């Protein structure tokens, strides 16, 4: 599938989660076997030869992409969860969203020292979530190789918060 075919499977939902936000609903894309396959191939393409040992998926839609990406890369998975969802000792990082604030956590022992980590999430918007995730990964000893996003909302300038990082976005709006 080409990029316009993938974009056609993503539905805009106006005023969600609050007025003025246009939510990009990826569930129709995930439900399409050829579309999902193309997304996973596209997200891992720049990282196939990078020796990735862990794919870190950001809750919640990053969780939907991380397992398939990790399976194709021969890597493990680390979930980066919302506050209070992990049962053992955690480290956390807070961030601003375009519509509020939140924080993510990972188990304190989630990353082996020097592990080669690929961060994945569905959307790069303002960059706050990704910057917090990168901070968390590195604080826990992971070596961030790159970040992969299904969608980048370029008008929100999220790349600026990740300046100098290896960023791969499959679809840009």
SVG drawing of the C-alpha trace seen along z (x, -y; Angstrom):
<svg xmlns="http://www.w3.org/2000/svg" viewBox="-16 -25 42 37">
<polyline fill="none" stroke="black" stroke-width="0.4" points="0.0,0.0 1.2,-3.5 1.0,-6.4 -2.2,-7.9 -3.9,-4.5 -2.8,-4.4 -3.9,-7.9 -7.4,-7.1 -7.8,-4.4 -7.3,-7.0 -10.4,-8.8 -10.6,-12.4 -12.8,-12.8 -13.4,-16.5 -13.6,-17.8 -12.1,-14.8 -11.0,-14.5 -12.0,-18.2 -13.3,-21.0 -10.8,-22.2 -8.8,-18.9 -9.0,-16.8 -8.3,-13.2 -6.7,-10.9 -8.4,-7.5 -6.1,-4.8 -8.4,-1.9 -9.6,-1.4 -6.0,-1.2 -5.1,1.3 -8.2,3.4 -7.0,3.6 -4.5,6.5 -2.6,5.1 -2.6,1.6 -1.3,2.9 1.4,4.9 2.5,1.9 2.6,-0.2 4.8,2.2 7.2,2.6 7.3,-1.2 8.0,-1.9 10.9,0.6 12.4,0.0 15.1,-2.5 16.0,-0.4 16.3,3.1 20.1,3.2 20.4,1.2 20.5,4.1 17.4,3.0 17.1,5.1 14.0,3.5 10.9,1.7 9.5,-0.7 5.8,-1.3 4.0,-4.3 0.5,-3.7 -1.8,-3.2 -1.7,-3.1 2.1,-2.6 1.2,0.7 -0.6,1.8 2.4,1.3 5.3,2.3 4.7,6.1 4.5,6.5 7.6,4.3 9.5,6.2 8.6,9.5 10.0,8.5 13.1,7.0 13.8,10.0 13.5,7.7 11.8,7.5 9.1,5.1 8.9,2.6 5.6,0.8 5.8,-2.8 2.6,-3.1 0.5,-5.8 1.0,-6.6 0.0,-3.9 -0.4,-1.0 2.9,0.9 3.2,3.1 6.9,2.8 9.3,0.0 9.0,-2.6 10.6,-5.7 8.4,-8.4 8.5,-11.4 5.9,-14.1 4.9,-16.0 2.5,-18.4 -0.1,-17.4 -1.8,-19.7 -4.9,-19.3 -3.5,-18.8 -0.7,-17.1 0.2,-13.5 3.1,-11.2 4.5,-7.9 6.3,-5.3 8.5,-2.2 9.8,0.4 13.1,-0.7 14.8,2.4 13.0,2.2 16.2,1.6 19.4,3.5 22.3,1.1 23.3,0.3 20.2,1.9 19.4,0.6 15.9,-0.9 13.5,-1.9 10.7,-4.1 7.3,-3.8 4.0,-5.8 1.1,-6.5 1.5,-10.3 4.2,-12.9 2.3,-16.0 3.9,-18.6 6.8,-16.3 6.1,-16.3 5.3,-12.6 8.2,-11.5 10.6,-13.8 9.4,-12.4 9.7,-8.8 13.3,-9.4 14.2,-10.9 12.8,-7.9 14.5,-5.4 17.9,-7.1 17.5,-7.5 17.0,-3.8 20.1,-2.9 18.6,-2.4 20.4,-3.6 17.9,-5.3 18.6,-4.4 15.5,-6.1 11.9,-7.0 9.2,-5.8 5.8,-7.4 2.8,-6.3 1.7,-10.0 3.4,-13.3 1.4,-16.4 4.1,-18.7 2.1,-21.9 2.6,-21.3 6.4,-21.4 7.0,-18.3 10.4,-17.7 11.8,-20.8 11.6,-19.1 13.5,-16.1 16.2,-18.1 19.1,-16.0 17.3,-12.7 16.7,-10.0 13.0,-10.5 11.1,-8.5 7.4,-9.4 5.5,-7.3 2.7,-9.7 2.8,-13.5 -0.1,-15.9"/>
</svg>
